[in-house]
Structures are given as structure tokens and as C-alpha cells.
Amino acid sequence: MTEDTLLEVRNLTLDIPAGGGTLHAVRGIDFDLKRGETLSIVGESGSGKSLTSLALMGLLGNSIKRSADVMRFDDIDLLTASRKTMRSLRGNRMAMIFQEPMTSLNPAYTIGDQLMEALLLHRRVGRAKARERAVELLEKVGITSAGSRLGQYPHQLSGGLRQRVMIAMALMCEPDLLIADEPTTALDVTIQAQILRLLVELTREMNMAMILITHDLGVVARVADKVAVMYAGELVETGPARPVFARPSHPYTRGLLRCIPQPGKTARGADLGTIPGIVPSLIGDVTGCAFRTRCAHAQPTCRKQIPVRGEVPHQFRCVHADGAISAERETA
Amino acid sequence: MLPFILKRLGLALLVAFTVSFISFSLLFLSGDPAAALAGETASGEDIEAIRTLYGFDRPMMVQYGEWLFSAVRGDFGESYYFKLPVASLITDRLQVTMLLGLCGITFALLTAVPLGVAAAIRPNSMIDRLALFLSVAGQALPSFWFGLILIVLFSIKFQILPPSGAESWRHFVMPTIVLGYYAMPAIMRLTRAGMLDVLNSDYIRTARAKGAGEGRVLFKHALRNAIIPVVSLAAVQMGFMLGGSIVVESVFALHGAGYLAWESIARNDLPTVQALILIFSMFYITFTFLADVLNAWLDPRMRSA
């Protein structure tokens, strides 16, 4: 762990009791994050992205079993931290923005009350100071006539405005880590770009680390320093954004990239790629590569232990030394 | 908020006016009031004499107008049976009934809401099962039987509470429990369902992500949203308790308005019945209005409605 490492996670595992067996939702993932850095976790629905972020915040339900070798935030061991310690971190040093701006604000309280609450919970400040800070942040996230907005209720605001309020709320205490769980998914495409740009600007300005959870690789390419591709509860490929996009090594990562059109590269009228099949069930023992049921290059050894390939920091897990890139070229 | 209150107030007055007309005309539809008043052995001439004496021969709209005009000034005419002004007859009885109703709903809310919240925090726990048992028992126990059991226990066996009358607060303990227990199950189940729903909502997760403690999450963020349907239900039940506490009043010999209504119907005491119907419906309308205002205060989205 180097000086400026903010978050270190080793072998994080999340098990959910389901029916007769256990759902192995997240299986031994590792990542770390430096101050001011943006890590993007990419994957499709049900891959365990959101659970991972809730696990970091200590917001998992009681039924979910969490274990890890290391889970450290700055100098705090999140594995042994008390409820009280976790509560003092949440909204203060680590904050979160959710996917659904329409339902993530309490309908019974004004925007101002909800913004100020985060600050009043963690800092010894009066309401006047808190109000000042709320106005300042609303302006920072690009909301005009911020002062009069404080008295408004969530139902009086549009989705884009509500998500800006959510961002302002997360930033009230100047957190070291911001977790954004699909912050733009529920918004119009035009608003998506604005919100994303805003997040990037704010992380730079405040030297804040961000974990951006998304299924949109287009988003990742624009903002992330590091990428972690998640499939069925595992990180199949991790690395700095540039090499991962330039040389996607895991067959799943390449599959994901083929699903998005690239201006200038994708021919007009040409079919976009799809990944056939569905995510496998994670109930019961899961061994080998989880992607083998959908992978064009699967072979019997995929059922066994999967080696980690590549060199730090760009790594991937595949039985093929080159992630089957050569095999793919031959068929193409 | 003020335009909302004025709008609701206007609506309430309109409803009150309609109800007064319907309740007045219903009594005419139920048969010839003069014949009923004269009794079974009366001759045709007697009935006609009574008809003229009480003014039943005039057009109904005239009678209604006259009755309503007096009623808003607090004059409901004279009781056929007691030969007393209805207003003074009702005032005494109403005090007993209102006291009982207020105690009953307070008891119901003070037990049902905390139980419902506790049950929702830990679904399927011991406390949830206990609450479910209490509510099923509350719905299954007939009030008169439950009342009698209490009398047997506390008045006869332990002799700590008086079995009947309305002289002191101790006379109201058992009637309050019986009346309140009847209203409790619905309030409790609704509180539990509302809390379960709200506790799973996104904004509760947001509150936790902000670092709010459990108490703050439960009572500031969740309960305010979960209690809204309970407010509406409690208003209806409160109205029901005032008009429908006849059974409880009979068991404990509390001479309240419910008991008077039952007596007056049996005696064909028309002015008393009309006055009571009007007053009971006014209570309903008032409580519903108050519940609407309270809900609009709790939930800003309702203020525009």
C-alpha cells in the first residue's frame, strides 16, 4: 500500500443465501484506488457491481455475508469497523450517488433540508452555515437561482435536476471517495453527458477519488483512469483505461466493445455485436471461468482453475495466454 | 397550503349540505312519520291531526329548509319521547361519546403505531408474530364479549375498576380498551405495511448513505411517509367510533350518543334521530377534512391536489 492509496480491496466475497443454496454474487475481487483517481467498474446487470459498492459503504442487508482479506479505506479497516465508525464515514468521507434520481430523494422534505442534513450530521455547524454551503454546492453543480431551490420539494424538480441535487448532497462534506452507481442511466442522453462532465470536473477540482459503476463503455472511455470489467461476480480484466481499450484481452471485454458503435469505424448499416446467451446461475459451487458458457473459444480446461495473465497493471483471467485474440483473428 | 385548506373546506361544506338533505329525506322515505308517531291503534283522524300539528302536510322542501335553518342555530326541535329540546338532550350524551371516542382512538394509535413500526423493522420476528396475533384476536373478538370478559376480570374478580357508569376516569378505562382494541388491528397492519414499503425505498438508502443513524432513518425519514394512509384510516375510524359505539356504551351502561341513537330509532323519535345523523356525519366530515390537512402537511405532493 503506497502513500496515496485511498482504498484497497483484496479478495472481496459476497454470498447471499438463496433458497436451498448460496448465491455467490461476488467472488474474490481485488482493486485499489489512489486519491483523485477514477476507477470504472463495468459489467452487465447482475454482475455484482452495485453490491460491491454497497459493501464498501457498509450498506448491505443483514442477510448478505461479506468477507475479504483486506478492505481498507485510508487508515480505517472497513472489515472490523464498528457501525458507529461506518456511520461517521458515510456521507462524510465516502459518499454515494444512486441510479434512480426520481426516487432517491425523500418526497416529504425540501431539497434544502436534505442537503443540509449531510453536513449537520457530520460537522459542528449551525443551520445558517449549512444553508450557505448548500447554496454554494447547488451553484457548483450548475443549478441556477440556488437560494430559492432550497425551499422546493423533489417532485417539483426534473430528473436531471434531482440528480444534480443528489451529487451536491454527496459532496456536502467534501468526501475523499465518491461512489457513483450508474448515475446517468435513468437520464436523457443529452443530460447524461452533462452530468458525467460535471462529475469529472468536480473530482478533479476537489481531488476526489471516484468509483464509477456503469454498463456503458462509452462513458468509461471518456472519464476513467482505470477500468475493471466485471462478469458474474468476478473481475475478468483490469487495467489502466487506455491499454484496456486499445488491447482488450478478455473475450468478454472484446464482446462488450463490439456492442457499441464507434463513430468512423463501425460501417453504416452493419450489425452491432451481441454476446449470445445469458449470465450463468451463481447458486452453488462456481468453478472455472464463468464466461465459458457464452465464449466462442471455450475449451475443456475452462472448467478448471483460470490463470491470471498479463503484466501489472493490465491483467486478465483466461486459459488462453493471449485471451484468444489470435483465434479470433483466424476466424475473422 | 392555504389555498388547499380553503378548497378542502369548501368541499367539506358541500358534502355536509348534501348529507343533511339526504338524511332528512331518508326519514320520509322510511314511511309516514305521522302514522308512526300516532301509534298502531290510532284512527285516520288522529293521524291527520298529528300530521297538521307537526307540519308534515307541508311540502318537504319547506320542512327541510325550516329544519336546516333552525339546526344551524343549534335548535333541533323537541324530542317526541323525552319532551325536551333535542339540543340539550344530545349535548350531555355527546360529551360522554366524544370522550370515549377520543380515548379509544388515542389508545388504538398509541398501541398500534409502535407495534406496527416494531413489526416492520423485524419482519417475522417474535414481535411481528405477537403483533399479528393481537390483530387477529382484535378482529375476531366481538366487542360485547370482550367487554364482558373485562368486567368479569377487573370488576368482579379483582374489583379494581367499576363495571358501569360515567362518573370518573376509572369508568372509562375498560370502555376505552374495548373500543380502541377494535380499531387497533387495521391501524397496526397498515402501519406495518407502510413501513415495510418505505424502508425498502431508495430514499431510505440515501438517508443511510448520508450517515443518518437508525433512529433518524426510522422516525424522520420513514415514518412520516408511512403514516399517511394511517391518518386517513384513523379519521374514518374516529368517526365510526363516535357513531358506532352503541355496543360498548350498552355493555358498560355509558349513556352516550350512540345509545341515544339506538333508543330514538326504536321509539320513532324523529327529531332526535335527524339531529344525531346530522351530527355524526358532521364529525365524519370534520375528521376527514382534518386528516386531509394533516396529510397535506406530511406530504407536500398532496398540497397541489
Interface residues (C-beta under 8 A of the other chain):
Chain A: M57 L59 R87 S88 L89 R90 G91 N92 A95 M96 F98 E100 T103 S104 L105 N106 P107 A108 E117 A118 L121 H122 Y153 H155 M166 M169
Chain B: S201 D202 Y203 R205 T206 A207 R208 A209 K210 G211 A212 G213 H221 R224 N225 L298 D299 P300 R301
